[in-house]
Amino acid sequence: MKKFIQNHKLALIGTFLGGIAGYFYWQQIGCSTGTCPLTSKPLNSTLYFAFLGYIFSGFFSNKKTANS
């Protein structure tokens, strides 16, 4: 488990920060009518932003791929 965390530290941090940002987005901006699919529930916006945080954390990785 320790090795997994060390190898995926940036992705885990990005996912966690994205989830926090999604929750605060729902809390501060949200959807007053409840008809918005993304911001009507805190779980929806938290998971969506956590996914975005995971995706964006990949932009900062230093791993190189081999061209073969």
C-alpha positions in Angstrom: 0.0 0.0 0.0 2.9 2.4 0.8 4.5 1.7 -2.6 1.1 2.4 -4.3 0.8 5.7 -2.5 4.3 6.7 -3.3 3.9 5.9 -7.0 0.6 7.7 -7.4 1.0 10.5 -4.9 0.3 13.3 -7.5 -2.8 11.6 -8.8 -4.2 11.1 -5.3 -3.5 14.7 -4.3 -5.1 15.9 -7.5 -8.2 13.8 -6.9 -8.5 14.9 -3.3 -8.1 18.6 -4.1 -10.6 18.2 -6.9 -13.1 16.6 -4.7 -12.8 19.4 -2.1 -13.1 22.0 -4.9 -16.2 20.3 -6.2 -17.9 20.3 -2.8 -17.1 24.0 -2.3 -18.4 24.7 -5.8 -21.7 23.1 -4.9 -21.8 24.9 -1.6 -21.0 28.4 -2.8 -22.4 28.4 -6.4 -24.5 25.3 -6.8 -28.0 25.3 -8.4 -30.8 27.0 -6.6 -33.6 25.2 -8.5 -32.2 21.7 -8.2 -32.5 21.0 -11.9 -28.8 21.2 -12.8 -27.5 17.7 -13.2 -24.0 18.6 -12.1 -24.5 20.9 -9.2 -27.9 19.8 -7.8 -26.3 17.3 -5.4 -23.0 17.6 -3.5 -22.0 14.0 -4.5 -22.3 14.8 -8.2 -20.2 17.9 -8.2 -17.6 16.3 -5.8 -17.1 13.2 -7.9 -17.0 15.3 -11.2 -14.4 17.7 -9.8 -12.4 14.8 -8.3 -12.3 13.2 -11.7 -11.1 16.5 -13.2 -8.5 16.8 -10.5 -7.2 13.3 -11.4 -7.1 14.1 -15.1 -5.3 17.4 -14.5 -2.8 15.8 -12.2 -1.6 13.7 -15.2 -0.4 16.9 -16.9 2.2 17.4 -14.2 3.7 13.9 -14.2 7.3 13.3 -15.2 6.9 9.8 -16.5 8.2 9.3 -20.0 6.8 6.7 -22.4 9.0 4.6 -24.6 8.4 4.9 -28.4 8.7 1.4 -29.8 
